[in-house]
Amino acid sequence: MRRASLLLRAAIALLGVLSSAGCWSSGEIETQSVYIGMAMDKSKSDETEAALDRKGGSYPKRDAIASTIQIVAVQTATGASPKQAGGEKKQSFRNLTLTGDSVLEILREASLRLDRPLIGHHLKVIVIGDRLARDASMGQLLDFFLTDNDIRMSSLVFVSNGHASEVMESGVKEEVPAFHLWGLAKNRYRNIKILPSRSLATVNGFVQAGDNFLLQNVIAAKGEMKLAGAGVFDGRSGKLRGFLNEEEVQSWVWLTGRGEGGVLKIDDERTRQVLAYEIETMSSRTKASVSKDGDISFDVRVESRGRLAENWTSSIRQSDSASIKKAERMFEEAVSNGIGSLLRKLQRDYGIDAAEFGNQLRIQHPKTWNKVKNDWNDRFRQASIRCRVQITIADSGAKADPAPNAP
């Protein structure tokens, strides 16, 4: 009994020590600079660094990269609201822009301007400007983040059609931009124009396999940021080739069946009034075929169930099954046309399979894949792709049909 009591007291004492010590392998958070966002651009010094350089603060470098490091206030990282003396709120983050030839070099150079060392345990987002992404491979740009033990592989990666640094200066007032961007990526259940999140681990998988891939594009203007389309990356070079717009990303999601929810809006073919379909489920199946002559083709079947969420026209009547079938046909045609436009851009303009057709060929016809994988982008240009879309309106709402003279 006495032994059990002593063991219990020892356990309680140990728990007390652990709860007050914080992390096992790190210093107190108040003694460190926590960075939660990183923007990388083709070199562009900010005014502060340029002024310091003029006074002798420079060192030998080619200035290949300009990194904007977003450092969060300690109070923000721990959940408190940072306040100035007198109770007024102060900015909860600081952006530090430095130039250099490697990410590690830049982070170490920050020690000459910060009294607290940088730590990346809480890095949320990495944004890469388009000019830099066209010049350097993604494998090179992300090498440091993939090898640093401090950084989590769940950090999200974005591309920006413009200066990535502007994204780190944008967002809702009094909100940290990096946190805001991280939150936007979680809205896939609300909008079909958002790609599945691309974490460091996911992007590294594409790079190591030499696969083509898309990265969500984020743009900034007038102090606001927006997810707007996607960057297309060539797996052979790891470099950015071009962009898809928002509608093309929407078509990519339909083609791959990766949607979690969202809305498809069309105009009624007769009245040109609005119809809106809310997606509840979505799926896509691809069948790869190889002819005796070695020609490759794909048949894609896209299916979705949802509800007629908004109806501005009198030509579609919720209580009439024929009208609902007509609406389904119009939605199917809109999806098919969008997918056709996307495929023309990928096959003809870019010559890049960014929709994973090659992966389907690898799974279904491994022998053929082994023959064509080294020049798959060229073979993809010639592949025949047919797509069939089936949309089922399972719920048209409880609203009464419009009057006959409605617009």
C-alpha positions in Angstrom: 0.0 0.0 0.0 2.8 2.4 0.9 4.6 1.5 -2.3 1.5 2.3 -4.4 1.2 5.6 -2.6 4.8 6.6 -3.4 4.4 5.6 -7.0 1.2 7.7 -7.3 3.0 10.8 -5.8 5.9 10.3 -8.2 3.6 10.2 -11.2 1.8 13.3 -10.1 5.1 15.1 -9.6 6.3 14.1 -13.0 3.1 15.3 -14.7 3.6 18.6 -13.0 7.1 19.0 -14.3 6.0 18.0 -17.9 3.1 20.4 -17.9 5.2 23.4 -16.9 8.2 22.6 -19.1 6.5 23.0 -22.5 8.1 21.2 -25.5 10.7 18.7 -24.7 13.2 19.7 -27.4 12.7 23.4 -27.8 13.2 26.6 -25.9 10.5 28.8 -24.5 8.3 30.3 -27.3 8.8 33.8 -25.9 12.6 33.6 -26.7 12.0 32.7 -30.4 10.6 34.2 -33.6 7.8 31.9 -34.9 7.4 32.2 -38.7 4.1 30.8 -40.1 4.3 31.9 -43.8 7.0 32.2 -46.4 6.7 33.9 -49.8 9.4 33.3 -52.4 10.0 35.6 -55.4 12.5 36.2 -58.1 14.9 38.5 -56.3 13.6 41.9 -55.3 15.0 43.8 -52.3 12.7 45.8 -50.2 13.5 49.4 -49.2 14.8 48.4 -45.8 17.3 45.8 -47.1 18.4 48.1 -49.9 19.1 50.9 -47.4 21.1 48.6 -45.2 23.1 47.4 -48.2 24.0 50.9 -49.1 25.5 51.3 -45.6 27.6 48.2 -45.9 25.1 45.6 -44.9 25.5 43.5 -48.0 27.5 40.2 -48.6 28.5 38.3 -51.7 25.4 36.8 -53.3 23.6 36.6 -56.6 20.2 37.4 -55.0 18.5 34.5 -56.7 15.6 34.5 -54.2 13.7 37.2 -52.3 12.0 35.6 -49.3 9.3 37.3 -47.3 9.1 35.7 -43.9 5.9 36.2 -41.9 6.6 36.2 -38.2 3.7 35.9 -35.9 3.6 37.7 -32.5 4.1 35.5 -29.5 0.7 36.4 -28.1 -1.0 35.4 -31.4 0.8 32.1 -31.5 -0.3 31.3 -28.0 -3.9 32.4 -28.6 -3.9 35.9 -26.9 -4.5 39.2 -28.6 -1.4 41.3 -28.7 -1.9 44.8 -27.2 0.1 47.9 -26.9 0.5 49.8 -23.7 -2.8 51.4 -23.1 -4.8 48.4 -24.3 -4.9 49.1 -28.0 -4.4 46.2 -30.4 -1.2 46.1 -32.3 -0.3 44.3 -35.5 -0.1 40.6 -34.8 2.6 39.8 -37.4 5.7 41.2 -39.0 7.0 40.6 -42.5 10.7 40.4 -43.0 12.1 40.4 -46.7 15.6 39.2 -47.3 17.4 38.2 -50.5 20.0 35.5 -51.0 20.9 32.4 -53.0 19.4 29.7 -50.7 16.5 29.5 -48.2 18.8 28.4 -45.4 21.2 31.2 -46.0 18.3 33.7 -45.9 17.0 32.3 -42.7 20.4 32.5 -41.1 20.9 36.0 -42.4 17.8 37.0 -40.5 19.8 36.5 -37.3 21.6 39.7 -38.1 18.3 41.6 -37.8 16.3 39.6 -35.3 17.2 39.2 -31.6 15.2 35.9 -31.4 16.0 32.9 -33.6 13.5 31.8 -36.3 11.7 28.5 -35.8 9.5 26.9 -38.4 7.5 24.4 -36.3 4.3 26.2 -37.1 4.9 27.0 -40.8 1.4 27.0 -42.5 1.9 28.1 -46.0 4.6 28.6 -48.7 3.8 30.8 -51.7 6.0 30.9 -54.8 5.9 33.7 -57.3 5.3 32.8 -60.9 8.6 34.3 -62.2 10.6 32.2 -59.8 8.6 29.1 -60.4 9.3 29.4 -64.2 13.1 29.7 -63.6 13.8 27.2 -60.8 12.4 23.7 -60.3 10.0 22.9 -57.5 12.4 20.3 -56.2 15.1 23.0 -55.8 12.8 25.6 -54.2 11.4 23.2 -51.7 14.5 21.2 -50.9 15.2 23.1 -47.6 11.6 22.7 -46.3 11.7 18.9 -47.1 15.0 18.3 -45.3 14.5 20.6 -42.2 13.2 18.5 -39.2 11.5 21.6 -37.7 9.1 22.0 -40.6 5.9 19.9 -40.8 5.1 18.1 -44.1 1.5 19.3 -43.7 2.5 22.9 -44.7 0.5 23.9 -47.8 2.2 25.1 -51.0 0.7 27.7 -53.4 1.8 29.5 -56.6 1.0 33.1 -57.2 0.5 34.8 -60.6 2.4 37.9 -59.5 4.6 38.8 -56.5 4.1 36.2 -53.8 5.2 38.8 -51.2 1.9 40.7 -51.9 -0.1 37.7 -50.6 1.7 38.0 -47.2 0.5 41.6 -47.0 -3.1 40.8 -47.8 -6.2 39.5 -46.0 -8.9 40.5 -43.6 -8.1 43.3 -41.2 -6.5 42.2 -38.0 -6.1 38.7 -39.3 -2.7 37.1 -40.1 -2.4 36.6 -43.9 -0.8 33.1 -43.6 -3.6 31.9 -41.4 -6.2 33.4 -43.7 -4.7 31.7 -46.7 -4.5 28.4 -44.9 -8.2 28.7 -44.0 -9.2 29.5 -47.6 -7.8 26.2 -48.8 -10.2 24.4 -46.4 -13.3 25.7 -48.2 -13.5 22.9 -50.8 -16.8 21.7 -49.5 -18.2 25.1 -50.4 -16.6 25.8 -53.8 -15.7 23.6 -56.7 -13.0 26.0 -57.9 -10.6 25.0 -55.1 -8.1 22.2 -55.7 -7.3 19.5 -53.1 -4.8 20.9 -50.7 -1.2 20.5 -51.9 1.0 19.8 -48.8 4.8 19.6 -48.8 4.4 15.8 -48.7 2.1 15.8 -51.7 4.2 18.1 -53.8 7.3 16.1 -52.9 5.6 12.9 -54.1 4.9 14.6 -57.5 8.5 15.8 -57.8 10.1 12.5 -56.8 7.8 10.6 -59.3 8.4 13.1 -62.1 4.6 13.6 -62.4 2.9 16.7 -63.8 0.8 18.5 -61.2 -1.3 21.6 -60.4 -0.8 24.1 -57.6 -3.6 26.4 -56.4 -3.0 29.9 -57.6 -3.4 32.7 -55.1 -3.4 36.4 -56.1 -3.5 39.7 -54.2 -4.8 43.1 -55.0 -5.8 46.2 -53.0 -5.0 44.4 -49.7 -7.1 41.3 -50.4 -6.2 37.8 -51.5 -8.2 35.3 -53.6 -7.8 31.8 -54.8 -7.9 32.1 -58.6 -7.2 29.1 -60.8 -4.1 26.9 -60.7 -0.5 26.7 -62.0 0.4 23.9 -64.3 3.8 22.2 -63.6 5.8 20.0 -65.9 6.9 16.9 -64.1 10.1 16.5 -66.2 11.5 20.0 -65.3 9.5 20.7 -62.2 8.9 24.2 -63.5 5.7 26.2 -64.0 4.4 26.1 -67.6 1.3 28.2 -67.4 -2.0 28.8 -65.6 -5.6 27.5 -65.6 -8.3 30.0 -64.9 -11.1 29.4 -62.3 -13.5 27.8 -64.8 -10.8 25.4 -66.0 -10.0 24.4 -62.4 -13.7 23.8 -61.9 -13.7 21.5 -65.0 -10.6 19.7 -63.7 -12.5 18.9 -60.5 -15.4 17.5 -62.5 -13.1 15.5 -64.7 -11.2 13.9 -61.8 -14.2 13.6 -59.5 -12.4 15.4 -56.6 -15.1 17.8 -55.6 -16.5 17.9 -52.0 -19.3 20.4 -52.8 -20.1 23.6 -54.6 -22.3 25.2 -57.1 -22.7 24.9 -60.9 -24.4 27.9 -62.4 -25.8 28.0 -66.0 -28.2 30.1 -68.1 -31.4 28.5 -69.3 -31.0 27.9 -73.0 -34.4 29.5 -73.8 -34.9 32.4 -71.4 -31.2 33.0 -70.5 -32.2 33.1 -66.9 -30.1 31.6 -64.1 -30.2 28.0 -62.9 -28.0 26.8 -60.0 -27.2 23.2 -59.2 -25.8 22.4 -55.7 -23.4 19.4 -55.7 -24.0 16.8 -53.1 -21.9 13.9 -54.5 -19.4 13.6 -57.3 -17.4 10.7 -58.8 -15.3 10.0 -61.9 -14.2 6.7 -63.4 -11.7 6.4 -66.3 -11.2 3.4 -68.6 -8.0 3.3 -70.6 -7.9 1.4 -73.9 -5.0 0.5 -76.2 -5.7 -0.5 -79.8 -3.8 -3.2 -81.8 -1.9 -0.3 -83.5 -0.9 1.1 -80.1 -3.3 4.0 -80.1 -4.3 5.1 -76.6 -7.8 6.3 -75.7 -9.7 7.1 -72.5 -13.4 7.0 -71.6 -14.4 9.0 -68.6 -17.7 8.7 -66.8 -18.6 11.6 -64.5 -21.6 11.2 -62.2 -23.1 13.6 -59.7 -26.2 14.0 -57.5 -27.4 17.2 -56.1 -30.3 19.7 -55.9 -31.8 22.4 -58.0 -30.9 25.2 -55.5 -31.9 28.3 -57.5 -34.3 28.7 -60.4 -35.0 32.1 -62.0 -36.8 30.8 -65.1 -40.3 29.7 -65.8 -39.2 27.1 -68.4 -38.1 24.8 -65.6 -40.9 23.7 -63.3 -39.9 21.9 -60.1 -43.0 19.7 -60.0 -42.6 18.5 -63.6 -40.3 15.5 -64.2 -39.8 16.5 -67.9 -38.5 19.9 -66.8 -36.1 18.4 -64.3 -34.8 16.1 -67.0 -34.3 19.1 -69.2 -32.4 20.9 -66.5 -30.2 17.8 -65.9 -29.4 17.8 -69.6 -28.4 21.5 -69.6 -26.1 21.0 -66.6 -24.6 17.9 -68.2 -23.9 19.8 -71.4 -22.2 22.7 -69.4 -19.9 20.2 -67.6 -19.1 18.4 -70.8 -18.2 21.6 -72.6 -16.1 22.8 -69.8 -14.1 19.5 -69.7 -13.7 19.7 -73.4 -12.2 23.2 -73.2 -9.9 22.1 -70.4 -8.6 19.1 -72.3 -7.9 21.2 -75.4 -5.7 23.5 -73.3 -3.9 20.6 -71.6 -3.4 18.6 -74.8 -2.9 21.3 -77.5 -1.5 24.4 -75.6 0.6 22.9 -72.9 1.0 19.2 -73.9 1.0 18.3 -70.3 -1.2 15.6 -68.7 -2.2 17.3 -65.5 -5.3 15.2 -65.0 -3.6 11.9 -64.2 -4.5 10.0 -67.3 -1.1 8.5 -67.3 -1.6 7.1 -63.9 -4.8 5.3 -65.1 -2.9 3.9 -68.1 -0.1 2.7 -65.7 -2.7 0.9 -63.5 -4.8 -0.6 -66.3 -2.1 -1.3 -69.0 1.3 -1.5 -67.2 3.1 -3.0 -70.2 2.0 -0.2 -72.5 2.8 2.4 -69.8 6.4 1.1 -69.6 6.8 1.6 -73.3 5.4 5.2 -73.4 6.2 6.7 -70.0 9.4 8.4 -71.0 7.6 10.5 -73.6 4.1 10.4 -72.1 3.4 14.1 -72.5 3.9 13.8 -76.3 1.7 10.7 -76.4 -0.9 12.5 -74.3 -1.2 15.1 -77.0 -2.4 12.4 -79.4 -4.7 10.4 -77.0 -8.4 10.3 -77.7 -10.5 11.3 -74.6 -14.2 10.9 -74.5 -16.2 12.0 -71.5 -19.8 11.2 -70.5 -21.5 13.2 -67.8 -24.6 12.1 -65.8 -26.2 14.6 -63.4 -29.2 13.6 -61.2 -31.3 16.3 -59.6 -32.4 14.4 -56.5 -34.1 17.4 -54.8 -35.7 20.4 -56.5 -36.9 22.1 -53.3 -40.3 22.9 -51.8 -40.9 26.1 -53.7 -44.0 26.4 -55.8 -43.7 26.7 -59.6 -43.5 30.2 -60.9 -46.5 31.8 -62.5 -46.8 31.4 -66.3 -46.0 35.0 -67.0 -42.8 34.9 -64.8 -39.6 35.9 -66.7 
